[in-house]
Amino acid sequence: MESHIASAARAVRHVFIRDLVLPASIGIYPHEHAARQRVRINVDLAVDDDWLRAASRPRVGREELSRVVDYEAVANAIRSVVAAGHILLVETLAERVAEACLADARVLSTRVRIEKLDVFADAASVGVEIERRRSDLSTRAVPSQPEQQFGPGS
């Protein structure tokens, strides 16, 4: 995962979740339909840092959850996507997680990595990583998942 997403020059904050391991019903093979398997999910969010855009501002932003993207709400949205039912492809899971992350208007882009942990005995994981930008969504269809605004009370 890229570690240089945050940028004062672009007024972008980096919010991330690392190594979220969840049981998922995922895969194309019959045995994958019969039992859940572990997936590891990592997300990086480039978030609009409105505090940096203010012309006159204190040295430290207001300590209010409503002004930031709540990573607990992001984790809960990811859990909901995974729990929603069987998914055939890790690519589809990554797309659905990205859509859930981009549901918050403050998220400018997201990088999502999905890893299946128990596929090969001689490999730590297999998976996919995608990056999606809010600007890429202008003409795309509305996702089947309900939109969720990340923040207090989510």
HELIX and SHEET records of a PDB file:
HELIX    1   1 PRO A   30  ALA A   34  1                                   5    
HELIX    2   2 ASP A   50  ARG A   53  1                                   4    
HELIX    3   3 LEU A   65  ARG A   67  5                                   3    
HELIX    4   4 TYR A   71  ALA A   83  1                                  13    
HELIX    5   5 VAL A   90  LEU A  102  1                                  13    
HELIX    6   6 ARG A  134  LEU A  137  5                                   4    
SHEET    1   A 4 VAL A  12  ALA A  24  0                                        
SHEET    2   A 4 GLN A  37  ASP A  48 -1                                        
SHEET    3   A 4 VAL A 107  LYS A 116 -1                                        
SHEET    4   A 4 VAL A 126  ARG A 133 -1                                        
END                                                                             
